[in-house]
Amino acid sequence: MFSAIARVFRTPDLRRKIAFTLGIIAIYRLGAHVPTPFVDFPNVQRCLAQSGSTEGLLSLVNLFSGGALLQLSIFALGVMPYITATIIVQLLRVVIPHFETLYKEGQAGQAKLTQYTRYLTIALALLQSTTLVTVARSGQLFGTGGAPECQQLLTNDIWWAQLLMIITMTAGTGLVMWFAELVTERGVGNGMSILIFTSIAATFPGAMLAILNSRGVEIFLLVLAVGILVVGLVVFVEQSQRRIPVQYAKRMVGRRTYGGTNTYIPIKVNMAGVVPVIFASSLLYIPALIAQFNQPQVGQEPAAWVTWISQYLTRGDHPLYMLVYFLLIVGFTYFYVAITFNPVDVADNMKKYGGFIPGIRAGRPTAEYLDYVLTRITLPGSIYLGLVALLPLVALATVGANQNFPFGGASILIIVGVGLETVKQIDAQLQQRHYEGLLR
């Protein structure tokens, strides 16, 4: 193992790519701690030390930004606008035929879709930065019941100061998007995934130290053991796939014979990735957001529906919250898999090139068989996603470690998934230069 790692750094091209990737990561993490103009940085740090974190969608955005969101830094929005824009463009392929046509046009169409994603990213960054500055100005970024300094996070709240903050955060998002594309072109792995990996991994040491200081050595060792077990299970499931055999008939093109090969269609148990968890978290945050904006004035009783939402749909340790969260993840898993994997298109492409599944007729029967397999393999995948996403909520209900529990939810799925893909890419590039790769 150590000899393989040494081979990686002895290869000049790979060493240069890894060094470039690490340099971009260092700049990205530095920007996550540079405050936006007109932000009272000492007050923000004191509020962070008192509150620790937030819940709901804001905590997810803060996780993907590596803690930069609550620090109101120049990279406060992180990669979240780009992730949202990418998901929206994927969903629009189902609604807008032009997007589906561009997707099928190959490299030129993909470049056009990428351009649309960039424009949408900047638009979403502008919207989200405006919302963040407004919330910070109102003093509700860390909740309504915080210390007096948490109500005064800006040193100047005049309109031009707020405009400069919005422009700075939007420009920071554009810079992060450029960093990600640079890593994809000149570094190792997918740039956006690497930056998300970095943001989440940066919170792990602080989270584990907080558990050690607040809960003691016993709970710390228990969390560590559970974390190792969860990582092993996530790696096992992420690598699991159903391989559907495909045979290609021989055909003559001129004087050459093509086809006659055997291959397979890999259908992963978790084809949806972490997207259903993001969808469910975002949707479940909407009732809490509506209830927050309908809070009564001082001395008045809140409405019955506001009280019900505050009691059942905002507390992560409530069983009803967990049940709704789990069911949303299962539903969104089926929804996203149905969008990203079209059995009819796969069956048509196989028929076009002379491929068939042994025992299944080409065309519509093949599409029905693929849909049959996909529907049944998505069920354990959706249950797996729901259980992993519930781990932080279960930790909150048992040991009260929700805010600092790193081994669960979107974080562990992204860490393991990106780590596996990056190691595979390094292994593939190493095999191009040596007969032996990084993995065995």
Protein Blocks (a to p, Z undefined) as FASTA:
>chain_A
ZZmmmmmmmpmklmmmmmmmmmmmmmmmmmmmmccehiafklmmmmmmmnopaehjllmm
mmmnnommmnopaklnmmmlmmmmmmmmmmmmmmmmmlmmmmmnojmlmmmmmmmmmmmm
mmmmmmmmmmmmmmmmnopmnojkbcfklmmmbfbfcfklmmmmmmmmmmmmmmmmmmmm
mmmmmmgcjfklmmmmmmmmmmmmmmmmmmmmmnojklmmmmmmmmmmmmmmmmmmmmgc
cddddddddddehjaceejiacdddddfblnlmmlmmmmmmmmmmmmmmmmmmcccehia
cdfklmmmmmmmmcmkbmklmmmmmmmmmmmmmmmmmmmpcfklmmmmmmmnopacehia
ehjlmmmmmmmmmmmmmmmmmmmmmmmmmmmmmmmmmnopmmmmmbgcjllmmmmmmmmm
mmmmmmmmmmmmpmbdfbZZ
